[in-house]
Amino acid sequence: MWKFIVRRLIITFPQLIVLSIIIFLMAQAMPGDALTGLVDPNIDRAAIEEQREKLGLNDPWHIKYVDWISGIFQGDLGQSFRYKMEVTELVEQRMINTFWLSVATLIFTYIIAVPLGIISGRYNDTLLDSSITGYTYIGFATPLFIFALVMLWIFGYQLQWFPTGGSVAPGTEPGTIDYVMSKINHLLLPALSIALIQTVSTVQYLRSEIVDTKQRDFVITARAKGASESRVYNRHILRNSLLPIAAFFGYEITMLITGTIFVEQIFSFPGMGQLFIESVLQRDFSVVNAVVLLFGAAAILGALISDIILSVVDPRIRIK
């Protein structure tokens, strides 16, 4: 078991290095730089070039990359040109909001997906199963950003059940009950918007596992021995069908990354996704590099977690 984990960790480090190089080169390939559009066009071009030289914007890419990587190892992600503050501090502020949004989304996803998947798999080929399957087909076909806009319009603007922007009500004092409740209230609508779309893959996966497990030899044998249907279902079918869902948990983290980018922008939620969009538009490369690197590291970590969980669930895949 430990050999498997160590080998997966060894593979992860080169992936992070390659990821950092790709991210940096893509950011450098973007047109313009941090000073583009932010300086008075009447200023002398020589003065602008002098400022670019001072900031290191004219350095070769490999020198910029080495400086960036060395800063990362020292805990320094650079300086944000737009926000005039350390990228590390800026990311820490936004990461907290995105973290709680992701936690709330995962909770809603499994609360919705597991019961629906179990019902659909147990009563397959019934009207109830067809209704749940129809929901998943609609979910697969609906773009997340369109669904989030509809949710915002209905429950935010029309019914006014939820706030339409921000992460907390203005003027709320941190540390109070009102502050916590306001935070939760601002999380609910964006988290539900992501969960209702993200849950469809888990529902279909769990349904397929249950339907497939019902036809296995050990289930047929249990029924032949006279075991009750509830015992067969709970002890044999459901237990074996839920194990792969545990391994699917790590990939849910990867799916959340793309979801939060659009949803945070739509709901004006001050998280990592909104920070990424704003930084790209402002050509704030230090922030873009840091955010994409963190997103990529989270995706790699999610795959690693899934592999580890799957190796625990199914020892046959472990590397000897």
Secondary structure, DSSP 8 states (H G I E B T S, - for coil): -HHHHHHHHHHHHHHHHHHHHHHHHHHHHSSS-TTTTTS-TTS-HHHHHHHHHHHTTTS-HHHHHHHHHHHHHTT---EETTTTEEHHHHHHHHHHHHHHHHHHHHHHHHHHHHHHHHHHHHTTTSHHHHHHHHHHHHHHHS-HHHHHHHHIIIIIIIS--S-SSSSS-TT--TTSHHHHHHHHHHHHHHHHHHHHHHHHHHHHHHHHHHHHHTTSHHHHHHHHTT--HHHIIIIIIIHHHHHHHHHTHHHHHHHHHHHHHHHHHHTT--SHHHHHHHHHHTT-HHHHHHHHHHHHHHHHHHHHHHHHHHHHH-GGG---
